[in-house]
Amino acid sequence: MFKQSFKHYKKKDQLPDLQDVIDFDIYEANNSSYSWCNLVKSMNITELHMRECLNIPIGLRPLHMWRCYMLKNHPGLLVIRNPFTFIGQRYWIARSLRDYPLAPNIVNLDAKHFSSNTVSDWWSELHKCTEKSVAHRLKTSMRWTTLGYHYNWDTKAYDEAMHTLFPIDLFSLSQYFAYVLGFPNYIPQAGIINYYPIGTCLSGHTDHSELNHEAPLFSYSFGQTAIFLIGHNTLEEQPSALFLRSGDVLIMSRESRLCYHAIPRVMKSQKEPWNDFLTIPQWKSKETFNSSMNFELYDQVTDTCFWMKFNSYITDSRININVRQVFSSDYCL
């Protein structure tokens, strides 16, 4: 049933029927598929307390404005509907395109088909291209980059010898979300950035290579809209489909942690929240919190000329930042 559902939403000859796709922007109080969760009330926390405990990232809306949803047929699956400000979205888009693919992080591009400069600094080489066809090939060829502990696609396991420094800003962001959701011991150790041009997909799979299955997976979506399928422990059971839009944070924890999931479709978004200047940033001052974020980049993304090349990319693509804990919390290198 999972494969049938995947094929239904993936088909390209015509737009599939989307009436069964869960849309959190059309919230129904009596909906049988999902329910709303008040994080502040359920966790009994305040932002003042969070300030004392954590290095809070900027670029997020106030905690009391977060809209969190739980899927009733998939315990442990949570979706926070875009808790980012427009500057926050721009920041993570820029980091994912300009910085995270830099060597020594590992990308899917190989030396057989691309120059060494492209493999080590894809974003810079992309914008040196003068031929439109070459630039298009470079843009669509980048499909993933890995951070921290690097996943070995041949052995289907994490290799302790393949390890680079995990970005401190992404580390802090993920720890903040983990703390809010009741996972205070969570340690971000590995990340996979996926790049999806419109029309691409990701087949059904489970994330079971991590040694620690108790820790949740955090997934941050930016750019164009995706249809996300979440199933169960086998492919024989009927999955649920939901829209993931720019800024959405999806968490797979507890029972949903090892469930089958997929992206059968990436489609054009009706809105561009990364360009929504009416969104008021929560914290405008850099001195408000001791943040690990790149303040220079945070300022630069508000500049129209600087942002132009990032905006050109994201108008027909989706970026997914997936963060996970590989080993136990007391594991040391």
N, C-alpha and C positions, 0 to 999 in steps of 0.2 A: 504493500500500500504506500510505503514511503516513496518507492521508485515511480509509481503511478502519479503521485502528487507532484513529484519533482518534474516529470515530463510534462505534466499539465501546465505548470507555471513557466517552464522553460521554452515552450514552443514558439517558434519565430514566424511561422506563416501567418499567424493572426494573434491579436491580443487576447490572452486567456481571460476567462471569467474571474474577476477579482472580488466577487461579492462575499466570499468566505474568508478573505484575508482580514485579520484583526487590525483595526485602525485606531490607535490610541488617541488620535485627534478627534474622533467621533465617540466620545465616552458615553456609555449608557450605564446608569446606576444598577440596573437589573440584568446586565449582560451575564450570560452563563459561562463565558469563556475566560473572563479575567476580572480582577477586582482592584480597586485603588488602595494603596497603602500609604498612610501618613508616617513617613520616616521619623520625623521629629518626635511625634507622640509615641510611636512603637518602640523607639530606641531610648526614649527619655534622655535626650541629649540637647545641648544648646550650642550655638556657635561660639559662645564665650568659653565653654568647656573644651570645644574642639581647638580653639586658639591656644589653650594652655597645653594641649597634648600633641598637636601636630603642626607640621610645617605646611600650612594651607596654601594650595596653589591659587593664583589669581586667575581671572577669566571664567569664574563660575558664578552662577546666580546664588542668591542667599538660600540657605538650606530649606527654609520654610516655603520656598517657591517650587521646590522639586516635586514633580509628579511621578510617582513610582507605581508600577503595576505588577501584579502577580497573575500568572496563568493558572487557572484552577486545575486543568488536566496535566499540568507539568510542574509539580512541586519543586521549589528551588530555583525556578527560572524567574528572573526579575528584569524589568525594563524601566529605566529612568528616562523619561521623555525630555531630551535636550536640556540638561542643566547648565549648558555653556552660554556665555555671552557671545556676541558676534566676534569680538576680539579674541576670545578664547578659542573659538572655532578656527579662526584664521591662524592663530599661533600653532595649533597642532597640525593643521594642514601644511603649513610651511616647514615645520620640523620634520614631518613625514616625507616631504619631497626633497628638501634641500640638505638636511643634516643626517637623518637616520640611515640613508643608503650609503653614506660615506664609509670607505675602508677605515678600520679593519672589520666593520660589520659585513655580513655576507649577503649577497644578492643573487637572484636567479640568473643574471647575465653571466655568460662564460667567455673565457679568453678565445675560444675557437670561433665565435661569431662576432665578438665585439673587441674593440681596442682596450688596452689596459687602462687607459684614462677613463673610458666609459664605465668599465667595471668598478673602478675606485671612486669616481665622482660623476655619476650618471646625470644629475641635474645640471651641472655646469656644462657638460658636453652636449646635452640636449639643446641648450640655448646658444650654443655656438654654431648649430646647424643652419646652413643657408638654403639647403634643398628641402622643399616641403615633404617629399616622399621619405627622405632619410629621417627627418625630424619625427614624422608620424611613426615610422618603424621603431625609433628609439623610445618614443613615448609609450607605445602600446606593448613593447617588449618587457618593460619593467613590471613584474608581477608580484614579487615579494622581496623583503629584506628581513633578516633576523637579528635580534639584539640579545645581549647577555649570554646565556647558555644557548648555543646554536644547535638546532635540530638537524640531525643527519638524515637526509631524505633517502639514502641508500639502505641504512640499517634500521630506519624507523625508530631511532632512539636518540636521546641527548648524550652527547659526548662530553665528558668532563674536561677533556683537553681542548675542546673548541669553546672557548669562553672569552668574551670581551666585556668591557665595563658597561653595565646597564645604565642608560641615561637617567641622571638624577631627577630631572623634572618629571619624567614618566613614572619613575619610582615613587615620588611623592604624591603624584596624582592618584595612582592606583592604591597606595596605602591609605589615602584620605577616603576614597570610596569604600575601601574594605572596612575601615573603622566605623564609618557611618552605618554600614550594613551588618555590623556585628561580627567582624572577623579581625580582631585586634592583633593577632599574631601573624597576619598575612605578610609574606615577603615576596615582592615581585622579582623574579629571577630570569625570566625569558620573555621575549616578545617577538611576534611575527607581524609585520606590516604587510597587508595585502592591498594590491592596486587593481581595481576593477574598471576597465573601460565599459561604457554602456554596452549591453549585449553579451557580456561575459557571465560566467557562473562558477560555482564551486560545488562539486559533487558531494553527496552524502557521506559522512564519515563520523567517527568518534575521536575525541582527544584523550587517549589513554596512555600515551607514552611517558607522561610525567609520573614520577614515583609517588608523588603526593596527590592523591585523589580527593583528599578532604578539603583542600584549598580551592576556592572558586576560580573560574575563568572570567576575566573582564574584557569586554569587547566595546571599543569606541568607534562609532560610525561618523564619517564626515563626507560631505559631497552629495552625490546623487542617491536616490532611494533604492533600497534593496528589499526583496521579498525573502524573508528568513523562514526556513522550515525547521521546526523542532519536533523530533519524534520521541521514541522511547528506547528501550534497550535492544529491540530487534527491528528489522526492516519490514516486518509483517504488520506492524501496528500503524494506524492512521496518524499522521503528523498534523500539527497545527501550523498555519501560515500567518505571518504578521509582517507589517511594514516596519522597516528600520530606516529612519530618516536622519538627516544630518544633525549631529550632536547627540544622538541617542546612545545610551550606555546599556548594554545587555550583560547580565550576570548569570552564569551557569554555576549553580551550587547544589550541594546535597544530592537529591535524587536525580536532578537533571544533568549533573556534572558529566556523566558518561553516556548521555543519550545521543542518538544520531541527530545530526543537524546539517544544513546545507543552505546555499544561496542559489536558487534556480534562476533568479532574474535580477538584473540591475537596470533600472529604468529612470527616465528623466524626472527630476523633481519639479513640482509645481512652484516651489518657493526656494529662495536662496538665503537662508538664515545667516550665512557667513557674510552677507552684505546688508544685513538688517541693522541700519544705524540707529533705529529707534530702540534697540535693546540697550538698556542702561547697565554698564558694567557695575558689578557689586563693589569692587575695590579699585579706585582709580590711582591711589597713591602706591608707589613702589615700597614705601616705608611701612605700610600698614602691617604686613606680615613678612617674616624672614622667609622668602620664597626661593626655591631652587631653580626657578625658571629663568630663561634667557631674557633679561629685561630689554636689551637692545632690540632683539627680534620682536618682542611684544610691542614696542613702540613702532618699529618699522612697518608692521603689517597694517597699520592704520593709514599709511601713506599710499595714495592711489597708484603712483608710478611703481613703487616697490611691489605692491600687491598684484599688479596686472598679470604677470606671468603665472602666478599661482592661481589666480582666478581663471585664466585661460585653460589651465589643466583641469580644474575641478568642475568646469561647466559641463563636461561629458564623462566624468569619471567618479568613482567612489573609492575612498580610502578607509580601510578597517585596521585599527590598532588592536591587536589581541595580546593580552598580558596574562601570564600564568606563573604559578610557583611550581618549580620542578621537584625540589627536594624538601625535606622536613625543615621546620623553622630553626632547628638547632644545627643544621648542616653547615660545615665550614670547608672552604677550599683547602 
